[in-house]
Amino acid sequence: MDIKDYMQGLGINAKQAGREISRASSGKKNLALLEIADAIDKNRELLAVENQKDLHAGQHNGLDAAALDRLALTPKAIQAMIEGLKQVAALPDPVGEIIDLSYQPSGIQVGQMRVPLGVIGIIYESRPNVTVDAAALCLKSGNACILRGGSEAIHSNQAIAACITQGLQAADLPVSAVQIVATADRAAVGELITMNQYVDIIVPRGGKSLIERISKEASIPVIKHLDGLCHVYIDDSADIDKAVAIAVNAKTQRYGVCNAMETLLVADNIAVKVLPLLAKSYLEKGVELRGCLKTCSLLPECIRATEADWHTEYLAPILSIRIVDGIDEAIEHINRYSSQHTEAIVTEDYTLARRFLREVDSSSVMVNASTRFADGFEYGLGAEIGISTDKLHARGPVGLKGLTSLKFIVLGDGHIRL
């Protein structure tokens, strides 16, 4: 297979399909999504069988526990894909929405219309559920997409691709609106990220090395985040029960995900009350604790943290803990070490909560809630194509509106400029 010719062919097909999908009715797009959901539902057993092939190969190739967790298509994960498709189908169609329409002194009306981006290239590792999420969001937002999953999920992705094709055909939409790269050759990625004539946006999802490579080599705009170094700050006015529940959930609900807490900050005045309770829960769950000097003096089982720990996204049952003087030091620590993904404060002080929301410079900032909620599904987006820590175009979980752009529209009635 000539990779360049193959990828160029995908690009040509995607460009043509993009024109068709951009003008497809909401009814047709929704029908396709529901038909894809139905195909997945009917093929649960096949998806599980194909996924087992990938899991066995991953174990043989030495994938770690976090990677295998992301790769697994459990019954719960398959059901989540189905629910995600149905949620996206139920969401309002953003394409064609007109906002901020207003009369100008000249008599013309000026507003903005939401339009598709065009063709979106998505490069991701491990998670086969991304195939469904990406297809759903791109279809509903009127975009064509080229999906390049990791070689470790090739069987799972091909099985999902067959379900997507069934859904598109049932809705009489072009099957090339969603194309999944059928080769594991890495050269395909190099081609995809430089096909400016066909692809409008690149979205990488995966490890830091992948995203750094894409960001460096792509000649197409990229929506990305490199790390998920998330923090929870427990203020001295926090409710102890809330603080324990949130901090335990944020770390232990799942380890190998970008919105898991990696650093816990605790106000000095409440540390002696809350840290022993948290340590008990963490140790019961097998979490290794690394802390500052004050933390280690309170928790004998804690290992002394190094400077590197404050910079580390563990994606594992390891947690760094620092006792701070108060909100000033907490915000300073977060804005210094955070990857600008997600941060949370636990407090009963409304004024401090407002200040935390305003001054912490991350894509999601929360009050009295676990960082694990930083997710498109939980935000009511139906699904997400990724989480952006950039500040232009899209920030935070990228759902339907994040996959559209705005153009100015002008309404007149024979108006001419004098």
SVG drawing of the C-alpha trace seen along z (x, -y; Angstrom):
<svg xmlns="http://www.w3.org/2000/svg" viewBox="-36 -58 49 71">
<polyline fill="none" stroke="black" stroke-width="0.4" points="0.0,0.0 1.3,-3.4 0.5,-5.4 0.6,-8.8 -1.9,-7.8 -4.1,-6.0 -4.3,-9.0 -4.9,-11.4 -7.8,-9.2 -9.3,-9.5 -8.9,-13.2 -10.6,-13.5 -13.5,-11.4 -13.8,-13.3 -13.9,-16.7 -16.7,-15.5 -18.6,-13.9 -18.1,-17.1 -20.0,-19.1 -22.9,-16.7 -23.0,-16.3 -22.8,-20.1 -26.2,-20.5 -27.8,-17.3 -31.0,-17.9 -31.0,-17.4 -33.5,-14.5 -31.1,-12.6 -28.1,-13.2 -30.1,-12.1 -31.4,-9.0 -27.8,-8.0 -26.8,-8.4 -29.7,-6.3 -29.0,-3.6 -25.3,-3.5 -26.5,-3.1 -28.8,-0.3 -26.0,1.5 -23.7,1.3 -26.4,2.7 -27.0,5.6 -23.3,6.3 -22.2,6.2 -20.9,9.7 -18.9,9.1 -17.4,5.9 -16.4,7.8 -14.8,10.6 -12.8,8.2 -11.8,6.1 -10.5,9.2 -8.1,9.7 -6.7,6.2 -6.5,6.8 -4.6,10.1 -2.2,8.4 -1.8,5.5 -0.9,7.8 1.5,9.6 3.1,6.4 3.5,5.1 0.8,2.4 0.5,1.1 -2.6,1.3 -3.7,-2.2 -3.4,-1.6 -5.3,1.7 -8.1,-0.1 -8.4,-2.7 -8.5,0.1 -11.2,2.3 -14.7,2.3 -16.5,3.5 -20.3,3.9 -20.5,0.6 -18.3,-1.1 -20.4,0.3 -23.6,-1.0 -21.9,-4.4 -21.2,-4.6 -24.9,-3.8 -26.1,-6.4 -23.6,-8.9 -25.0,-8.5 -28.6,-8.9 -27.7,-12.0 -26.0,-13.6 -29.0,-12.8 -31.2,-14.6 -29.1,-17.7 -30.1,-20.8 -28.3,-21.0 -25.9,-23.9 -25.5,-24.2 -27.2,-27.3 -27.8,-28.9 -27.8,-32.7 -26.7,-34.7 -26.3,-38.4 -28.4,-39.6 -28.8,-43.4 -29.6,-46.5 -26.7,-48.9 -27.1,-52.7 -26.9,-52.1 -30.1,-50.0 -28.4,-46.6 -28.7,-43.7 -25.4,-42.0 -25.1,-38.7 -23.2,-35.5 -24.1,-32.0 -22.7,-28.8 -21.2,-26.6 -19.2,-23.3 -15.4,-23.4 -15.2,-21.0 -13.0,-17.9 -11.6,-16.9 -8.7,-14.6 -8.6,-12.8 -5.6,-10.8 -6.0,-8.8 -4.5,-6.0 -6.1,-3.0 -9.6,-4.2 -11.9,-2.6 -14.9,-4.5 -13.3,-7.7 -14.2,-6.3 -17.9,-6.5 -17.7,-9.8 -15.8,-11.4 -18.1,-10.1 -21.2,-11.2 -20.0,-14.7 -18.6,-15.3 -21.8,-14.0 -24.1,-16.1 -22.0,-19.2 -22.0,-18.7 -18.4,-17.7 -16.7,-14.8 -13.9,-13.1 -10.9,-10.9 -10.1,-8.8 -6.8,-7.2 -6.9,-5.0 -3.9,-3.3 -2.6,0.0 -3.4,1.5 -7.1,1.0 -7.3,2.0 -9.7,4.9 -12.1,2.9 -12.0,-0.1 -12.8,1.9 -15.7,3.6 -17.1,0.2 -16.4,-1.2 -18.7,1.5 -21.5,0.3 -21.0,-3.3 -21.2,-2.3 -24.5,-0.6 -25.9,-3.7 -24.8,-6.0 -26.2,-3.7 -29.5,-3.4 -29.8,-7.2 -28.8,-7.6 -25.7,-9.6 -22.3,-9.2 -20.3,-6.4 -17.1,-8.4 -18.4,-11.1 -16.6,-8.9 -13.5,-7.1 -11.3,-5.1 -7.7,-4.7 -7.2,-1.0 -3.4,-0.8 -1.3,-0.8 1.6,-2.4 2.8,-5.5 3.5,-7.2 -0.3,-7.7 -0.2,-10.1 2.5,-12.2 0.3,-12.4 -2.9,-13.2 -1.5,-16.2 -0.1,-17.9 -3.0,-17.4 -4.0,-21.1 -6.0,-20.9 -8.4,-18.4 -8.3,-18.6 -9.3,-21.7 -8.6,-20.7 -6.5,-18.0 -7.5,-16.7 -4.9,-14.4 -6.0,-12.3 -3.4,-10.2 -0.1,-10.3 2.1,-13.4 4.6,-12.2 1.9,-11.8 0.4,-15.2 3.8,-16.9 4.7,-15.2 1.4,-16.3 1.7,-19.9 5.2,-20.1 4.7,-18.6 1.2,-19.5 0.7,-22.2 -3.0,-22.3 -4.5,-23.9 -4.6,-21.6 -7.0,-21.3 -5.1,-19.7 -4.1,-19.2 -0.8,-17.7 -1.3,-16.8 -4.1,-16.4 -2.3,-17.6 -5.4,-18.3 -5.6,-19.8 -8.2,-19.8 -7.8,-22.4 -9.5,-21.8 -10.1,-25.2 -10.1,-25.6 -13.9,-26.4 -14.6,-23.1 -17.2,-20.6 -15.1,-17.6 -17.5,-15.0 -17.7,-16.8 -13.9,-17.2 -13.2,-13.5 -15.8,-12.3 -14.6,-14.7 -10.9,-14.1 -11.2,-10.3 -13.4,-10.2 -11.2,-12.7 -8.2,-10.4 -9.6,-6.8 -12.7,-6.6 -10.3,-5.9 -6.6,-6.4 -5.6,-6.4 -7.7,-9.4 -6.8,-13.0 -9.3,-14.4 -8.1,-12.4 -6.6,-14.5 -2.8,-14.3 -2.1,-16.8 -4.1,-17.5 -3.7,-20.9 -5.0,-21.3 -5.2,-24.5 -3.0,-24.3 -5.9,-25.0 -7.9,-21.9 -5.1,-19.5 -4.9,-17.8 -8.7,-17.0 -9.0,-15.9 -5.7,-14.4 -5.8,-11.3 -9.2,-10.5 -8.1,-10.8 -5.0,-8.9 -7.0,-6.0 -9.2,-5.8 -6.3,-6.2 -4.2,-3.5 -7.1,-1.1 -7.3,-1.6 -3.6,-1.1 -2.7,-4.7 0.9,-5.7 1.1,-9.1 3.9,-11.6 3.9,-14.8 5.5,-18.0 7.4,-18.1 4.3,-19.2 2.2,-16.4 4.8,-13.8 4.9,-14.9 1.1,-14.3 1.1,-11.1 4.0,-8.7 3.1,-6.5 3.7,-9.4 6.9,-9.5 8.6,-12.9 7.6,-14.6 10.3,-16.0 9.9,-19.0 9.3,-16.6 6.2,-15.3 4.4,-18.6 5.0,-18.4 3.9,-14.8 0.7,-13.4 0.9,-10.0 -2.1,-8.3 -1.6,-5.7 -2.5,-5.2 0.0,-7.8 -0.9,-11.2 1.1,-14.2 -0.1,-16.2 0.9,-19.7 -0.3,-21.7 -0.6,-25.4 -1.2,-28.5 -4.5,-29.3 -6.1,-30.2 -3.4,-32.6 -0.7,-29.8 -3.1,-27.3 -3.8,-29.5 -0.1,-30.3 0.7,-26.6 -2.0,-25.6 -1.1,-28.4 2.5,-27.4 2.3,-23.6 -1.1,-23.0 -1.5,-21.9 -4.6,-24.1 -7.0,-21.2 -9.2,-21.0 -9.0,-22.3 -11.5,-22.2 -12.0,-23.9 -13.8,-22.5 -15.2,-25.3 -18.3,-26.7 -17.1,-30.3 -18.9,-31.7 -16.5,-34.6 -13.5,-32.4 -15.2,-30.1 -15.9,-33.0 -12.3,-34.2 -11.0,-30.6 -13.3,-30.5 -12.0,-33.9 -8.2,-33.5 -7.5,-29.9 -6.4,-29.8 -7.7,-26.4 -10.2,-25.1 -12.5,-23.8 -12.7,-25.2 -15.1,-23.6 -16.6,-24.3 -17.4,-21.4 -17.3,-18.8 -14.9,-16.1 -12.5,-16.8 -13.8,-13.6 -16.8,-15.6 -14.6,-17.3 -16.0,-15.3 -18.2,-16.0 -20.8,-13.4 -21.1,-14.8 -21.3,-18.4 -24.3,-17.5 -22.5,-17.6 -23.5,-14.1 -19.9,-13.2 -16.6,-15.0 -14.0,-14.9 -11.3,-15.9 -10.5,-18.4 -8.7,-21.5 -6.4,-23.5 -5.7,-26.0 -7.3,-29.4 -8.3,-30.0 -11.4,-28.6 -12.3,-25.9 -11.5,-25.4 -12.4,-22.6 -14.4,-19.6 -15.0,-20.0 -18.5,-19.1 -20.8,-20.1 -20.3,-23.8 -16.5,-23.3 -16.6,-21.7 -18.2,-24.6 -17.1,-28.1 -18.9,-31.4 -19.2,-33.5 -20.7,-37.0 -24.0,-37.4 -25.5,-40.7 -29.2,-41.2 -30.2,-44.2 -32.9,-45.4 -31.1,-47.2 -28.8,-48.9 -25.7,-50.6 -22.9,-52.2 -22.7,-56.0"/>
</svg>
